[in-house]
Amino acid sequence: MSDLPPENEFDVAIIGAGATGLAAACAMAMEDLKIICFDKIFGFDGELKGDTRTIALLQNSVYLLQNLGVWDDCRPFAEPLNIMKVVDDTGRFPPVPDASFDASELGADPFGYNIPNDRLVSILAEHARDNPNITLFETDHVTSIENLAKMAVVTPFEGNSVTASLVVGADGANSLARRAARITTTDWKYNQTAMACWFSHSQPHNGISTEFHRKSGPLVLVPMQGNKSGLVWVETPEEANRLMALDDTGFKEQLSAATHGELGNLLELSQRSAFPLSGLVANSFGKGRTVLVGHAAHVLPPIGAQGLNLGLRDAAMIADIASKAQMLSADPGGPDVIAKYDELRRGDILSRAFTVDFLNRSLIHGWFPPLQATRAIGVQLLKLIPPLRKAVMREGIAPQSHLPPLMQSR
Ligand SMILES: Cc1cc2nc3c(=O)[nH]c(=O)nc-3n(C[C@H](O)[C@H](O)[C@H](O)COP(=O)(O)OP(=O)(O)OC[C@H]3O[C@@H](n4cnc5c(N)ncnc54)[C@H](O)[C@@H]3O)c2cc1C
């Protein structure tokens, strides 16, 4: 492949332009790495309506967007999250007390901000488009990735291969980059489906995000701009099918009952989407010349707003490691970079995957009395012991070690 024209040679090829791929592109381009990013579409033109998820971006993800110069464009669409309330709605014994976590206990900043996912992706895509170090390559899909000794070769469906020192697999749960690097996964299914939409309501949300813990899974209300909230509602697939088939009036009635009228009358309701839940963790986060970020590396149930926040930490970490290698005139996709990324991301990803899976299973299998009792005692201790509560809140926002500089407040 050495006879490829020079314009087809890049430092980094990013497969996938969801939030993690685009954040990785913007972060690496700041350090003068030459990037090519492949996807079918980049952001969304016109009316934003395809993706009804909203994303609770925790503090360090917001710092990342600030450091990338993207946050000022996101802020008008983002709502601060000041209080997180957890309500036990399982009806099981012993009852778990309600708990509220207030961001002001940790300092002046909110826990984070909630923003529509499609808006976030669009804004990141606009910034990537304006960056001379980033080439956005529209393709139906990338069809092959070869991890060779001195470079990787990436071929889109339409032909015209390019070479890159490093491949970033940001191509989602069914990642081609992961398969091409021969990285295996540990994966599992949940008998659950998450429904996502947003709605407006008559009562103000007051910056409070409420997580109802129910026997079928969590139901989460996340504040949005105005008197609106994002909804993630996890049910069995059969119940989710039933609820998805209801007309808007019927769905709002069920939602109002499930949330005990928490936000008053439910008014406008967006389109709804359903996501069957599964879990996946790659057995390695880097191999050959490829590293995995976001859903390509880990898929978790939507509890505690961990998924994309974890993915953005992946993106910031590979940007940090690869740009340091480039500064030292080393190979940004060489074995040292790949091994370091794998080592530094392992603890954060595995511990979050374990915690989220445990929390989810403790809801579904709560008939097991010791599990319910453990939850009840745990919440009571958090309520009674402020230093423990603060430590858990800090760790819930982000790991306190190995946070790349781009994810820290400047
Ligand atoms: C209901 C719900 C609510 C959630 N809420 C939150 C939350 O509040 N906070 C949070 O942190 N996380 C949340 N998450 C998780 C979050 O949505 C995901 O972590 C995040 O979207 C993953 O982004 P990604 O860029 O890694 O992958 P994706 O968004 O899946 O993007 C992958 C991209 O790769 C492209 N692609 C795939 N294959 C190829 C190929 N061969 N060639 C080229 N391109 C390719 C696709 O077109 C796509 O654009 C939620 C998830 C769900 C389901």
The ligand as an ORCA input file, in Angstrom:
! r2SCAN-3c Opt
* xyz 0 1
  C     -32.305      5.201     26.220
  C     -30.850      5.563     26.428
  C     -30.516      6.663     27.220
  C     -29.170      6.983     27.445
  N     -28.862      8.049     28.250
  C     -27.571      8.315     28.521
  C     -27.211      9.408     29.404
  O     -28.070     10.109     29.942
  N     -25.887      9.651     29.635
  C     -24.904      8.870     29.069
  O     -23.722      9.109     29.328
  N     -25.211      7.866     28.204
  C     -26.505      7.566     27.921
  N     -26.813      6.548     27.057
  C     -25.720      5.835     26.368
  C     -25.298      6.601     25.100
  O     -26.426      6.827     24.300
  C     -24.236      5.810     24.334
  O     -23.165      5.544     25.225
  C     -23.679      6.600     23.153
  O     -24.706      7.001     22.288
  C     -22.663      5.755     22.379
  O     -22.094      6.593     21.383
  P     -21.044      6.035     20.336
  O     -20.572      7.227     19.566
  O     -20.025      5.205     21.011
  O     -21.862      5.021     19.404
  P     -23.040      5.280     18.378
  O     -23.865      6.449     18.804
  O     -23.694      3.953     18.215
  O     -22.317      5.708     17.020
  C     -21.681      4.784     16.195
  C     -21.532      5.411     14.812
  O     -20.740      4.524     13.999
  C     -21.275      4.485     12.710
  N     -20.848      3.224     12.094
  C     -21.151      1.959     12.476
  N     -20.545      1.055     11.679
  C     -19.832      1.772     10.775
  C     -18.987      1.410      9.680
  N     -18.745      0.113      9.346
  N     -18.434      2.399      8.939
  C     -18.649      3.700      9.267
  N     -19.425      4.104     10.296
  C     -20.006      3.147     11.046
  C     -22.791      4.601     12.902
  O     -23.410      5.104     11.720
  C     -22.858      5.590     14.081
  O     -22.963      6.932     13.654
  C     -28.151      6.203     26.831
  C     -28.498      5.114     26.009
  C     -29.828      4.774     25.831
  C     -30.175      3.588     24.957
*
